[in-house]
Amino acid sequence: MIAMADLDMRMNDDERMEPREETTSIRLGEDEKQCTYVGGSMPEGLINGFIATLRRNKDLFAWKAADMPGIDPSVISHKLSVFREAKPVAQKRRKMGEEKRKTAFEETEKLLQAGFIQEAQ
């Protein structure tokens, strides 16, 4: 049997992978969110060529959900397995602050518009 702690990443105490060395943030596009990280100890000649290659190919990165249209569900999809005979349980309403509620709404709208999620019937 799977416990809820196994499904909730916040309950996972396993060590996370961390870089072996300091990293340097590299901005690839006009938007400040279009950045990636490279190892700080790379030789300057190598890092300059690496950054130039990344910048030439920045259109290959998916910066937001809308940048990945048309992913075939046979490649990847997520579905919730629901026991049809189970009785629904009314959970306590969780209140969010105005800022969190606004952000959650905006992110949900982005996913709906990109076709990544759909309302369950």
LUMZA-525257 format. One record per residue (C-alpha): x, y, z; residue in three letters. Coordinates in steps of 0.25 Angstrom, whole numbers, padded with zeros to 4 digits, always signed. Example, Ala and Ser with C-alpha at 12.3 -4.5 7.8 and 13.67 -1.06 7.14 Angstrom:
# LUMZA-525257
+0049-0018+0031ALA +0055-0004+0029SER 
END
This chain:
# LUMZA-525257
+0000+0000+0000MET +0005+0014-0003ILE +0005+0024+0008ALA +0001+0039+0005MET +0015+0042+0009ALA +0021+0034-0003ASP +0013+0043-0012LEU +0015+0057-0006ASP +0029+0062-0010MET +0029+0071+0002ARG +0029+0059+0011MET +0041+0053+0003ASN +0054+0054+0012ASP +0063+0048+0001ASP +0075+0056-0002GLU +0073+0064-0015ARG +0084+0065-0026MET +0092+0078-0025GLU +0103+0083-0034PRO +0117+0079-0030ARG +0122+0093-0032GLU +0118+0107-0032GLU +0109+0111-0044THR +0108+0123-0053THR +0094+0128-0058SER +0094+0131-0073ILE +0083+0139-0079ARG +0080+0134-0093LEU +0068+0143-0097GLY +0062+0156-0095GLU +0054+0152-0084ASP +0061+0150-0070GLU +0054+0137-0068LYS +0061+0131-0081GLN +0073+0127-0073CYS +0081+0114-0070THR +0093+0111-0062TYR +0107+0106-0065VAL +0118+0101-0057GLY +0126+0113-0051GLY +0140+0105-0053SER +0139+0103-0068MET +0150+0109-0076PRO +0147+0123-0082GLU +0149+0118-0096GLY +0140+0106-0094LEU +0129+0114-0087ILE +0129+0125-0098ASN +0126+0115-0109GLY +0116+0107-0100PHE +0108+0120-0097ILE +0109+0124-0112ALA +0103+0110-0116THR +0092+0111-0105LEU +0088+0125-0110ARG +0087+0121-0124ARG +0078+0110-0120ASN +0070+0117-0110LYS +0057+0114-0118ASP +0059+0100-0115LEU +0056+0102-0100PHE +0042+0102-0095ALA +0041+0115-0086TRP +0026+0113-0083LYS +0015+0102-0086ALA +0011+0109-0098ALA +0024+0107-0104ASP +0022+0092-0105MET +0009+0090-0113PRO +0005+0077-0119GLY +0012+0067-0110ILE +0005+0054-0113ASP -0002+0048-0101PRO +0005+0034-0105SER +0018+0040-0102VAL +0014+0046-0088ILE +0001+0048-0081SER -0004+0048-0067HIS -0017+0042-0062LYS -0023+0041-0048LEU -0027+0027-0045SER -0040+0028-0037VAL -0047+0017-0030PHE -0061+0018-0036ARG -0069+0012-0025GLU -0062+0021-0014ALA -0071+0031-0008LYS -0067+0045-0010PRO -0061+0052+0002VAL -0064+0067+0005ALA -0050+0073+0009GLN -0049+0085+0017LYS -0048+0098+0009ARG -0034+0103+0008ARG -0033+0118+0007LYS -0021+0124+0000MET -0017+0139+0001GLY -0021+0148-0010GLU -0007+0148-0017GLU -0006+0132-0017LYS -0020+0131-0022ARG -0017+0141-0034LYS -0004+0133-0037THR -0011+0120-0037ALA -0022+0125-0046PHE -0012+0131-0056GLU -0004+0118-0056GLU -0017+0110-0058THR -0021+0118-0069GLU -0008+0117-0076LYS -0009+0102-0076LEU -0023+0102-0081LEU -0019+0111-0092GLN -0007+0102-0096ALA -0016+0090-0096GLY -0008+0083-0085PHE -0020+0081-0076ILE -0035+0080-0077GLN -0046+0080-0068GLU -0051+0066-0064ALA -0065+0062-0067GLN 
END
